[in-house]
Amino acid sequence: MRSWLLRGSLAGLVLTVVLSGVSGCEKPRPQVALFGIDAIPARLSEWHLIEVVDGALTPNTGVVPYDLNTGLFTDYAHKLRTVWMPVGTSAIYGEEQFEYPVGTILSKTFYYPKGDDGTVLRTDSFADDYAPGRAGEALDMARVRLMETRLLVRREYGWQALPYVWNQAQTEAVLEIAGDVSRLHLKATEGDISEFNYVVPDANQCAGCHADNFTGREISPLGPRARHLNKQYAYRHGSENQLVYWQKIGYLSGLPELDSLPGLASFSNMDLPLEARARAYLDINCGHCHNPAGAADTSGLMLNHSETDWRRLGLCKPPVAAGTGSGERLFAIVPGEPDSSILNFRVESVDPGAMMPELGRSLVHEEGAELLRQWVAAMQGTCL
């Protein structure tokens, strides 16, 4: 049984909450803290959301890890995502977007598995990231290098983005409103090493992706939406659908029947249809800008999950403006010809004047690029 204890209120400076009966073996920890907009802490540890405890980066009680069917590519970084809500509140289900209560804190910690030679590892496996017996929850600090933790905090006026950068000692993350750059050496499974700049965006750049309604410029969560969350997660008590679990613990209300919920494909699941995988990949990586209300609305190229018009999806669609971004290609997608398609050119480029997405990566996502190549190559027809 859960028992919640609430101290303070949203009107005050600090809101704290403790959840008892979840893990009786763990030592008591300071309660999760929600600071007012005029008292933003300089250190991540002051929030008491995730902290290094006994050699593992561990979410606090009531701080729930989650995952997405297909996640945004960020230079092969792995991510630990969490959600916390004040006691007595819950998000209200919406198919396109949840209405999160004031006080919600979403965190996303970017990290890499560590190599044995000062490198970070490029791998799709998460099996070695976690502390023994804590799979899906607590990161083993001996095995990972933490880069940054981004918070989205739901205020009365809307969402606030706060980037925290982890220090070299891996003991603390510090607020860096202006962002940060780290030079890393990424080692692939076959031993190849790529040197690149890992870029932490500044707080203002968050709107470049998270303002999927560009007119209002208000940021909102992109990942924790029904179509991305509708999947099983390996919690400590066992595997369970994330949306059902959120409802069970009081973090979500108004959830429809499970079989009626939207859900996108995992782009890497080869057992699923090619088109479903490609559309899911485009939605999470491109759809936040390429939608009717997004920053790229004037391009006429709509890559959000709900678009059904193939012309708007790019099929035989000429660019609104030519230049380096088109790579001298004539159409966004030429069926059967990825080498002639602007879409493929841009996702395979690292030229700042051509690459898409514009923010969040310095490297080409080779697996994602290959998926989109296969998708375009499988299309029938001609643009002549």
CORLINLIN-V405349 format. One record per residue. N is the residue number from 1. RES is the residue in one small letter. PSI is psi in whole degrees, 0 to 359 (NA if undefined). OMEGA is omega in degrees with one decimal (* if undefined). Layout:
n=N res=RES psi=PSI omega=OMEGA
n=N res=RES psi=PSI omega=OMEGA
This chain:
n=1 res=m psi=143 omega=178.0
n=2 res=r psi=142 omega=169.9
n=3 res=s psi=129 omega=-175.3
n=4 res=w psi=142 omega=176.6
n=5 res=l psi=124 omega=-177.5
n=6 res=l psi=132 omega=174.4
n=7 res=r psi=134 omega=179.8
n=8 res=g psi=192 omega=-179.2
n=9 res=s psi=170 omega=178.7
n=10 res=l psi=335 omega=179.3
n=11 res=a psi=337 omega=179.3
n=12 res=g psi=185 omega=-176.0
n=13 res=l psi=324 omega=-174.2
n=14 res=v psi=133 omega=174.6
n=15 res=l psi=129 omega=-179.2
n=16 res=t psi=153 omega=-177.4
n=17 res=v psi=145 omega=174.9
n=18 res=v psi=140 omega=179.6
n=19 res=l psi=120 omega=-179.4
n=20 res=s psi=155 omega=177.9
n=21 res=g psi=8 omega=-179.9
n=22 res=v psi=314 omega=-179.5
n=23 res=s psi=88 omega=-173.9
n=24 res=g psi=345 omega=-177.5
n=25 res=c psi=340 omega=-176.6
n=26 res=e psi=147 omega=176.5
n=27 res=k psi=148 omega=177.5
n=28 res=p psi=140 omega=179.9
n=29 res=r psi=156 omega=174.7
n=30 res=p psi=148 omega=-174.9
n=31 res=q psi=151 omega=176.5
n=32 res=v psi=137 omega=-176.4
n=33 res=a psi=136 omega=174.0
n=34 res=l psi=116 omega=-175.9
n=35 res=f psi=148 omega=174.9
n=36 res=g psi=161 omega=-175.2
n=37 res=i psi=334 omega=-179.7
n=38 res=d psi=4 omega=-178.2
n=39 res=a psi=51 omega=-178.8
n=40 res=i psi=123 omega=-177.2
n=41 res=p psi=148 omega=179.9
n=42 res=a psi=342 omega=-177.2
n=43 res=r psi=141 omega=179.5
n=44 res=l psi=324 omega=-176.0
n=45 res=s psi=337 omega=-179.2
n=46 res=e psi=339 omega=176.9
n=47 res=w psi=335 omega=-177.8
n=48 res=h psi=37 omega=175.7
n=49 res=l psi=303 omega=178.5
n=50 res=i psi=135 omega=-177.3
n=51 res=e psi=157 omega=176.0
n=52 res=v psi=114 omega=179.8
n=53 res=v psi=121 omega=179.0
n=54 res=d psi=44 omega=174.6
n=55 res=g psi=12 omega=179.9
n=56 res=a psi=137 omega=173.5
n=57 res=l psi=114 omega=-166.1
n=58 res=t psi=130 omega=172.8
n=59 res=p psi=146 omega=176.7
n=60 res=n psi=169 omega=175.9
n=61 res=t psi=135 omega=-177.1
n=62 res=g psi=353 omega=177.4
n=63 res=v psi=111 omega=-167.2
n=64 res=v psi=123 omega=175.6
n=65 res=p psi=151 omega=176.0
n=66 res=y psi=170 omega=-178.5
n=67 res=d psi=170 omega=-178.3
n=68 res=l psi=151 omega=175.5
n=69 res=n psi=312 omega=172.9
n=70 res=t psi=128 omega=-177.2
n=71 res=g psi=164 omega=175.9
n=72 res=l psi=133 omega=178.0
n=73 res=f psi=131 omega=177.1
n=74 res=t psi=76 omega=175.7
n=75 res=d psi=42 omega=176.7
n=76 res=y psi=14 omega=175.6
n=77 res=a psi=143 omega=169.4
n=78 res=h psi=162 omega=-174.9
n=79 res=k psi=136 omega=170.3
n=80 res=l psi=114 omega=-177.4
n=81 res=r psi=141 omega=177.4
n=82 res=t psi=160 omega=174.9
n=83 res=v psi=141 omega=174.0
n=84 res=w psi=140 omega=176.9
n=85 res=m psi=149 omega=177.8
n=86 res=p psi=150 omega=-179.8
n=87 res=v psi=140 omega=177.4
n=88 res=g psi=4 omega=179.0
n=89 res=t psi=160 omega=175.9
n=90 res=s psi=158 omega=172.7
n=91 res=a psi=148 omega=177.9
n=92 res=i psi=126 omega=-175.8
n=93 res=y psi=137 omega=169.5
n=94 res=g psi=139 omega=-174.7
n=95 res=e psi=322 omega=-179.0
n=96 res=e psi=324 omega=-177.4
n=97 res=q psi=138 omega=174.0
n=98 res=f psi=151 omega=170.9
n=99 res=e psi=100 omega=-176.3
n=100 res=y psi=142 omega=-179.5
n=101 res=p psi=154 omega=174.0
n=102 res=v psi=134 omega=-177.9
n=103 res=g psi=346 omega=177.8
n=104 res=t psi=139 omega=174.3
n=105 res=i psi=120 omega=173.9
n=106 res=l psi=133 omega=177.7
n=107 res=s psi=149 omega=175.0
n=108 res=k psi=112 omega=179.8
n=109 res=t psi=123 omega=179.8
n=110 res=f psi=132 omega=-177.7
n=111 res=y psi=168 omega=175.8
n=112 res=y psi=146 omega=165.8
n=113 res=p psi=142 omega=-176.8
n=114 res=k psi=138 omega=170.4
n=115 res=g psi=174 omega=-178.7
n=116 res=d psi=9 omega=-176.2
n=117 res=d psi=31 omega=179.6
n=118 res=g psi=0 omega=178.1
n=119 res=t psi=170 omega=166.2
n=120 res=v psi=153 omega=-169.2
n=121 res=l psi=140 omega=171.8
n=122 res=r psi=107 omega=-178.3
n=123 res=t psi=146 omega=176.2
n=124 res=d psi=355 omega=-177.5
n=125 res=s psi=134 omega=176.7
n=126 res=f psi=1 omega=-170.3
n=127 res=a psi=326 omega=-176.2
n=128 res=d psi=5 omega=-176.4
n=129 res=d psi=334 omega=-166.5
n=130 res=y psi=155 omega=175.0
n=131 res=a psi=151 omega=-179.9
n=132 res=p psi=129 omega=-180.0
n=133 res=g psi=7 omega=-176.4
n=134 res=r psi=31 omega=-178.1
n=135 res=a psi=137 omega=178.4
n=136 res=g psi=0 omega=-172.6
n=137 res=e psi=297 omega=-171.9
n=138 res=a psi=125 omega=-178.3
n=139 res=l psi=134 omega=178.3
n=140 res=d psi=112 omega=-174.4
n=141 res=m psi=341 omega=177.2
n=142 res=a psi=345 omega=-173.5
n=143 res=r psi=348 omega=-174.7
n=144 res=v psi=156 omega=171.3
n=145 res=r psi=118 omega=-179.7
n=146 res=l psi=136 omega=-179.6
n=147 res=m psi=306 omega=-175.9
n=148 res=e psi=158 omega=171.0
n=149 res=t psi=120 omega=178.4
n=150 res=r psi=133 omega=175.7
n=151 res=l psi=140 omega=164.7
n=152 res=l psi=119 omega=-176.1
n=153 res=v psi=127 omega=-178.6
n=154 res=r psi=110 omega=177.6
n=155 res=r psi=176 omega=176.2
n=156 res=e psi=324 omega=-175.6
n=157 res=y psi=346 omega=-176.5
n=158 res=g psi=201 omega=-176.7
n=159 res=w psi=143 omega=176.4
n=160 res=q psi=132 omega=-179.6
n=161 res=a psi=132 omega=-178.2
n=162 res=l psi=114 omega=178.9
n=163 res=p psi=128 omega=176.9
n=164 res=y psi=131 omega=-177.2
n=165 res=v psi=129 omega=-179.2
n=166 res=w psi=141 omega=179.8
n=167 res=n psi=170 omega=-177.9
n=168 res=q psi=327 omega=-180.0
n=169 res=a psi=350 omega=178.9
n=170 res=q psi=33 omega=-179.7
n=171 res=t psi=343 omega=-175.2
n=172 res=e psi=151 omega=172.2
n=173 res=a psi=135 omega=-173.4
n=174 res=v psi=141 omega=178.8
n=175 res=l psi=125 omega=178.6
n=176 res=e psi=85 omega=-178.3
n=177 res=i psi=327 omega=-178.0
n=178 res=a psi=1 omega=179.4
n=179 res=g psi=191 omega=-175.2
n=180 res=d psi=160 omega=176.0
n=181 res=v psi=133 omega=176.4
n=182 res=s psi=139 omega=176.3
n=183 res=r psi=120 omega=-176.5
n=184 res=l psi=158 omega=173.6
n=185 res=h psi=111 omega=-175.3
n=186 res=l psi=121 omega=-176.2
n=187 res=k psi=123 omega=179.1
n=188 res=a psi=168 omega=-178.3
n=189 res=t psi=322 omega=-178.1
n=190 res=e psi=0 omega=175.2
n=191 res=g psi=350 omega=178.2
n=192 res=d psi=140 omega=-178.3
n=193 res=i psi=130 omega=177.1
n=194 res=s psi=128 omega=176.8
n=195 res=e psi=132 omega=-177.3
n=196 res=f psi=165 omega=175.8
n=197 res=n psi=121 omega=172.3
n=198 res=y psi=120 omega=-172.8
n=199 res=v psi=125 omega=170.5
n=200 res=v psi=118 omega=-177.7
n=201 res=p psi=153 omega=174.6
n=202 res=d psi=167 omega=-173.4
n=203 res=a psi=324 omega=-179.0
n=204 res=n psi=330 omega=-179.5
n=205 res=q psi=344 omega=178.8
n=206 res=c psi=327 omega=179.3
n=207 res=a psi=340 omega=178.6
n=208 res=g psi=331 omega=177.6
n=209 res=c psi=316 omega=-170.5
n=210 res=h psi=349 omega=174.7
n=211 res=a psi=75 omega=-178.0
n=212 res=d psi=353 omega=163.9
n=213 res=n psi=93 omega=-167.9
n=214 res=f psi=334 omega=-178.6
n=215 res=t psi=314 omega=-179.7
n=216 res=g psi=342 omega=179.9
n=217 res=r psi=16 omega=177.8
n=218 res=e psi=132 omega=-179.5
n=219 res=i psi=155 omega=179.9
n=220 res=s psi=160 omega=178.1
n=221 res=p psi=142 omega=178.7
n=222 res=l psi=315 omega=-175.4
n=223 res=g psi=308 omega=-174.7
n=224 res=p psi=70 omega=174.1
n=225 res=r psi=160 omega=-170.2
n=226 res=a psi=315 omega=-173.6
n=227 res=r psi=336 omega=178.5
n=228 res=h psi=330 omega=-175.8
n=229 res=l psi=346 omega=-174.5
n=230 res=n psi=82 omega=-178.9
n=231 res=k psi=166 omega=175.7
n=232 res=q psi=146 omega=174.5
n=233 res=y psi=140 omega=-178.3
n=234 res=a psi=83 omega=175.8
n=235 res=y psi=170 omega=-179.5
n=236 res=r psi=330 omega=-179.3
n=237 res=h psi=353 omega=-178.7
n=238 res=g psi=171 omega=-177.5
n=239 res=s psi=138 omega=-178.4
n=240 res=e psi=149 omega=175.2
n=241 res=n psi=133 omega=-174.7
n=242 res=q psi=318 omega=-177.9
n=243 res=l psi=320 omega=177.4
n=244 res=v psi=319 omega=-179.7
n=245 res=y psi=317 omega=177.3
n=246 res=w psi=319 omega=177.9
n=247 res=q psi=319 omega=-176.9
n=248 res=k psi=321 omega=-177.3
n=249 res=i psi=3 omega=176.7
n=250 res=g psi=13 omega=179.7
n=251 res=y psi=355 omega=-178.5
n=252 res=l psi=133 omega=177.4
n=253 res=s psi=156 omega=178.3
n=254 res=g psi=22 omega=-177.5
n=255 res=l psi=125 omega=175.9
n=256 res=p psi=179 omega=176.5
n=257 res=e psi=144 omega=-173.0
n=258 res=l psi=321 omega=-176.4
n=259 res=d psi=354 omega=178.2
n=260 res=s psi=1 omega=-175.4
n=261 res=l psi=145 omega=175.5
n=262 res=p psi=154 omega=177.7
n=263 res=g psi=131 omega=178.4
n=264 res=l psi=164 omega=-176.9
n=265 res=a psi=159 omega=164.9
n=266 res=s psi=122 omega=-173.6
n=267 res=f psi=336 omega=-175.6
n=268 res=s psi=357 omega=-179.3
n=269 res=n psi=101 omega=-174.8
n=270 res=m psi=347 omega=179.1
n=271 res=d psi=348 omega=-178.3
n=272 res=l psi=158 omega=-178.4
n=273 res=p psi=143 omega=-179.0
n=274 res=l psi=314 omega=-178.0
n=275 res=e psi=320 omega=179.4
n=276 res=a psi=320 omega=179.7
n=277 res=r psi=316 omega=-179.6
n=278 res=a psi=318 omega=-179.5
n=279 res=r psi=322 omega=176.6
n=280 res=a psi=319 omega=179.4
n=281 res=y psi=315 omega=179.7
n=282 res=l psi=324 omega=-178.3
n=283 res=d psi=310 omega=-174.7
n=284 res=i psi=330 omega=-176.7
n=285 res=n psi=335 omega=-173.4
n=286 res=c psi=334 omega=-170.8
n=287 res=g psi=340 omega=179.2
n=288 res=h psi=335 omega=174.2
n=289 res=c psi=317 omega=-176.4
n=290 res=h psi=72 omega=173.9
n=291 res=n psi=166 omega=-173.0
n=292 res=p psi=340 omega=178.6
n=293 res=a psi=4 omega=-173.5
n=294 res=g psi=179 omega=-177.3
n=295 res=a psi=334 omega=-178.7
n=296 res=a psi=25 omega=-177.2
n=297 res=d psi=329 omega=-178.3
n=298 res=t psi=347 omega=178.9
n=299 res=s psi=338 omega=-176.6
n=300 res=g psi=0 omega=179.1
n=301 res=l psi=111 omega=-175.6
n=302 res=m psi=115 omega=-175.2
n=303 res=l psi=14 omega=177.3
n=304 res=n psi=159 omega=-170.9
n=305 res=h psi=332 omega=-172.9
n=306 res=s psi=355 omega=-178.6
n=307 res=e psi=132 omega=-179.7
n=308 res=t psi=349 omega=180.0
n=309 res=d psi=114 omega=-175.2
n=310 res=w psi=332 omega=176.3
n=311 res=r psi=315 omega=178.9
n=312 res=r psi=334 omega=173.9
n=313 res=l psi=352 omega=173.8
n=314 res=g psi=354 omega=-176.1
n=315 res=l psi=115 omega=-179.2
n=316 res=c psi=28 omega=-179.6
n=317 res=k psi=120 omega=176.9
n=318 res=p psi=154 omega=179.3
n=319 res=p psi=151 omega=175.8
n=320 res=v psi=322 omega=177.9
n=321 res=a psi=138 omega=178.0
n=322 res=a psi=186 omega=179.9
n=323 res=g psi=197 omega=-177.3
n=324 res=t psi=332 omega=-178.8
n=325 res=g psi=338 omega=-179.9
n=326 res=s psi=344 omega=-177.0
n=327 res=g psi=29 omega=-178.6
n=328 res=e psi=20 omega=174.8
n=329 res=r psi=156 omega=-171.1
n=330 res=l psi=335 omega=-174.5
n=331 res=f psi=151 omega=177.7
n=332 res=a psi=313 omega=176.7
n=333 res=i psi=124 omega=171.4
n=334 res=v psi=114 omega=-174.7
n=335 res=p psi=131 omega=179.1
n=336 res=g psi=357 omega=-173.5
n=337 res=e psi=78 omega=178.7
n=338 res=p psi=328 omega=180.0
n=339 res=d psi=342 omega=178.6
n=340 res=s psi=4 omega=-173.0
n=341 res=s psi=132 omega=179.4
n=342 res=i psi=321 omega=-179.0
n=343 res=l psi=311 omega=-179.6
n=344 res=n psi=320 omega=178.5
n=345 res=f psi=316 omega=-173.5
n=346 res=r psi=322 omega=179.7
n=347 res=v psi=344 omega=178.8
n=348 res=e psi=4 omega=-178.1
n=349 res=s psi=152 omega=169.7
n=350 res=v psi=11 omega=174.9
n=351 res=d psi=121 omega=-178.5
n=352 res=p psi=335 omega=-179.7
n=353 res=g psi=354 omega=-176.0
n=354 res=a psi=331 omega=-170.1
n=355 res=m psi=146 omega=173.0
n=356 res=m psi=138 omega=-6.5
n=357 res=p psi=158 omega=-178.0
n=358 res=e psi=328 omega=-177.6
n=359 res=l psi=155 omega=168.6
n=360 res=g psi=357 omega=178.0
n=361 res=r psi=149 omega=171.3
n=362 res=s psi=345 omega=-177.6
n=363 res=l psi=162 omega=172.0
n=364 res=v psi=134 omega=173.4
n=365 res=h psi=97 omega=-171.3
n=366 res=e psi=321 omega=-179.8
n=367 res=e psi=319 omega=176.8
n=368 res=g psi=318 omega=178.7
n=369 res=a psi=320 omega=179.1
n=370 res=e psi=320 omega=176.6
n=371 res=l psi=313 omega=-178.7
n=372 res=l psi=328 omega=174.6
n=373 res=r psi=314 omega=-179.7
n=374 res=q psi=321 omega=-179.5
n=375 res=w psi=311 omega=-179.6
n=376 res=v psi=319 omega=-178.8
n=377 res=a psi=331 omega=-178.6
n=378 res=a psi=350 omega=-177.9
n=379 res=m psi=144 omega=178.4
n=380 res=q psi=154 omega=174.2
n=381 res=g psi=189 omega=-177.6
n=382 res=t psi=155 omega=176.9
n=383 res=c psi=4 omega=179.6
n=384 res=l psi=NA omega=*
